[in-house]
Amino acid sequence: MKKHALATLIGGLFLSATSMAAPQQEYLDEMNQMFEMMRDRVEELREYASDENNVITENGKRYIMVDGRRFEIDA
């Protein structure tokens, strides 16, 4: 009887861990996709800021306008 209960417990834990693996992989895939999108956007902004026609200089500081907001750049 004790062996059966132990086997059932171990089997239940294994199934639980297996069923949790799919949502965790989905989460990781989603986070990786978001990271790629953020990295691409940062690269776009770097290219945008590298064009002096897009840069506003005011009081010795440099800014770019993005979506109606002003962001200071330091490089």
Backbone as a ProteinNet text record, in pm:
[ID]
protein_1_A
[PRIMARY]
MKKHALATLIGGLFLSATSMAAPQQEYLDEMNQMFEMMRDRVEELREYASDENNVITENGKRYIMVDGRRFEIDA
[TERTIARY]
82.2	0	86.7	192.4	278.7	350.3	387.8	455.2	361.6	236.2	138.1	117.9	108.7	90	211.5	330.3	453.8	463	429.3	432.9	332	215.6	113.7	161.1	223	275	383.1	475.9	584.6	528	433.9	371.4	299.3	229.6	159	254.4	365	464.5	525.5	550.9	607.9	511	384.9	285.6	269	274.8	262.5	378.4	499.6	618.1	613.1	564.9	555.7	453.4	341	237.9	280.1	371.4	420	524.3	588.9	696.1	643.6	525.4	471.5	446.9	377.5	358.7	490.9	586.3	716	786.2	776.9	839.2	770.1	637.4	563.6	610.1	626.9	671.9	810.5	901.2	1036.8	1035.7	954.1	945	893.9	793.4	738	840.2	914.8	1017.4	1128.3	1167.6	1270.7	1222.2	1095.1	1039.1	1036.4	997.6	995.4	1136.4	1234.1	1372.8	1419.3	1388.2	1427.6	1363.7	1236.6	1167.8	1229.9	1264.1	1325.9	1464.3	1540.4	1674.3	1666	1568.6	1550.7	1514.1	1427.4	1384.8	1501.2	1582.8	1700.4	1793.3	1811.8	1897.9	1839.1	1707.3	1642.3	1666.4	1653.6	1673.7	1819	1912.4	2053.8	2078	2021.5	2037.6	1971.8	1854	1782.4	1865.6	1923.3	2001.8	2136.5	2182.6	2311.7	2300.5	2179.7	2157.1	2139.5	2232.2	2229.2	2103	2035.5	1910.5	1798.7	1814.3	1713.8	1746.5	1860	1908	1879.6	1828.7	1804.6	1911	1982.4	2082.4	2029.4	2031.6	1978.2	2060.1	2117.4	2200.3	2310.7	2370.5	2481	2439.8	2312.4	2264.3	2198.6	2203.6	2147.7	2023.8	1921.2	1793.9	1744.4	1659.4	1582.8	1435.3	1350.8	1206.2	1154.8	1083.3	1025.2	882.7	788.6	646.7	605	653.8	614.8	685.7	780.9	856.5	1002.6	1062.6	1202.8	1288	1389.4	1481	1623.5	1691.8	1830.5	1918.4	2013.1	2111	2248.4	2330.7	2462.2	2576	2544.1	2652.1	2631.3
-119.1	0	125.7	127.5	245.3	269	160.6	175.5	239	198.4	253.2	403.5	444.7	586	668	613.5	682.9	696.5	589.4	592.9	694.5	698.7	794.6	937.5	960.4	1092.6	1135.9	1045.7	1077.1	1101.9	1018.6	1037.4	1170.5	1207.7	1335.3	1452.6	1442.9	1550.3	1562.3	1447.7	1448.7	1512.3	1475.8	1534.1	1683.2	1721.8	1863.3	1942.7	1889.4	1957.9	1965.2	1859.5	1858.2	1959.5	1968.2	2062.3	2206.4	2229.5	2365.1	2406.8	2310.3	2342	2421.8	2389.2	2458.1	2606.7	2643.9	2787.5	2860.6	2792.5	2856.4	2883.2	2788.8	2808.7	2921.2	2927.4	3038	3171.8	3177.2	3299.5	3337.5	3240.4	3268.2	3315	3250.9	3292.3	3435.6	3468.3	3603.6	3706.2	3673.2	3765.2	3784.2	3676.8	3688.1	3774.5	3759.6	3841.2	3988.4	4015.9	4154.4	4212.7	4133.3	4178.6	4214.6	4130.2	4156.9	4286.8	4307.2	4428.8	4552.5	4544.3	4658	4686.5	4580.9	4598.7	4662.8	4618.9	4678.8	4826.7	4859.3	4999.4	5087	5035.6	5111.1	5137.8	5039	5057.6	5162.3	5160.7	5262.3	5402.1	5414.5	5545	5590.3	5497.5	5532.7	5589	5521.4	5568.6	5705.7	5722.2	5849.7	5961.5	5935	6035.9	6062.8	5970.9	5992.8	6092.8	6120.2	6219.4	6356.5	6446.3	6578.2	6657.9	6624	6692.6	6660.5	6554.7	6514	6560.8	6627	6664.7	6812.5	6840.1	6976.4	7007.6	7117.5	7157.4	7278.7	7267.9	7375	7380.7	7496.2	7514.7	7410.1	7378.1	7283.6	7137.8	7111.5	6973.5	6936.3	6807.3	6758.1	6673.7	6693.5	6623.8	6570.6	6469.5	6426.5	6427.7	6450.1	6445.3	6312.4	6239.2	6110.5	6106.9	6090.5	6084.1	6202.9	6320.9	6441.5	6461.7	6377.7	6391.4	6421.6	6498.6	6536	6448.8	6385.6	6299.7	6351.1	6363.5	6407.2	6291.7	6324.5	6223.6	6267.1	6171.9	6205.8	6159	6106.3	6061	6114.2
0	0	0	79.2	86.4	-46.4	-115.6	-244	-346.2	-341.6	-435.9	-412	-287	-253.6	-295.8	-273.5	-311.2	-462.6	-534.5	-680.2	-733.9	-673.1	-714.5	-689.9	-575.1	-542.2	-640.9	-669.3	-763	-902.3	-944.9	-1075.8	-1084.7	-977.6	-974.9	-983.1	-911.7	-917.8	-1056.6	-1118.5	-1252.8	-1351.4	-1345.6	-1435.5	-1410.2	-1283.6	-1249.2	-1307.1	-1293	-1345.6	-1497.1	-1560.8	-1706.6	-1754.7	-1687.1	-1729.7	-1705.3	-1611.8	-1585.5	-1687.9	-1753.7	-1847.8	-1966.9	-2017.7	-2134.8	-2105.8	-1997.2	-1969.5	-1945.9	-1883.5	-1860.4	-1992.8	-2086.9	-2217.5	-2292.9	-2282.9	-2345.2	-2288.8	-2157.3	-2091.1	-2141.2	-2147.8	-2194.7	-2340.2	-2421.8	-2562	-2573.6	-2493.1	-2495.3	-2447.3	-2342.3	-2292.4	-2395	-2462.3	-2566.1	-2681.6	-2719.4	-2825.9	-2785.5	-2661.6	-2614.2	-2610.5	-2568.9	-2566.7	-2707.4	-2804.5	-2942.6	-2993.1	-2961.8	-3004.5	-2940.3	-2811.4	-2742.6	-2800.7	-2826.1	-2881.9	-3020.2	-3101.3	-3234.4	-3222.9	-3128.1	-3110.3	-3065.1	-2975.3	-2930	-3048	-3132.8	-3250	-3344.2	-3363.7	-3446.1	-3389.4	-3257.2	-3193.8	-3204	-3195.4	-3213.1	-3352.4	-3451.3	-3588.8	-3605.9	-3549.9	-3556.7	-3493.8	-3377.5	-3305.2	-3372.1	-3454.3	-3520.3	-3635	-3681.9	-3786.8	-3721	-3745.6	-3681.5	-3715	-3824	-3859.2	-3759.2	-3684.9	-3586.7	-3445.2	-3428.5	-3295.4	-3269.3	-3150.5	-3104.4	-2999.7	-3017.6	-2919.1	-2844.3	-2711.5	-2627.8	-2498.7	-2470.6	-2350.2	-2339.4	-2451.9	-2453.9	-2441.8	-2434.7	-2426	-2557.9	-2589.9	-2714.9	-2686.6	-2769.5	-2751.7	-2885	-2877.3	-2993.2	-2953.1	-3051.8	-3029.5	-3083.3	-2998.3	-3036.8	-2983.7	-3074.9	-3038	-2951.1	-2985.9	-2913.9	-2781.3	-2750.7	-2624.8	-2656.9	-2570.6	-2588	-2496.2	-2556.4	-2481.7	-2497.2	-2385.1	-2388.6	-2435.1	-2519.4	-2562.4	-2514.9	-2488.7	-2434.4	-2524.1	-2637.2	-2726.1	-2865.7
[MASK]
+++++++++++++++++++++++++++++++++++++++++++++++++++++++++++++++++++++++++++

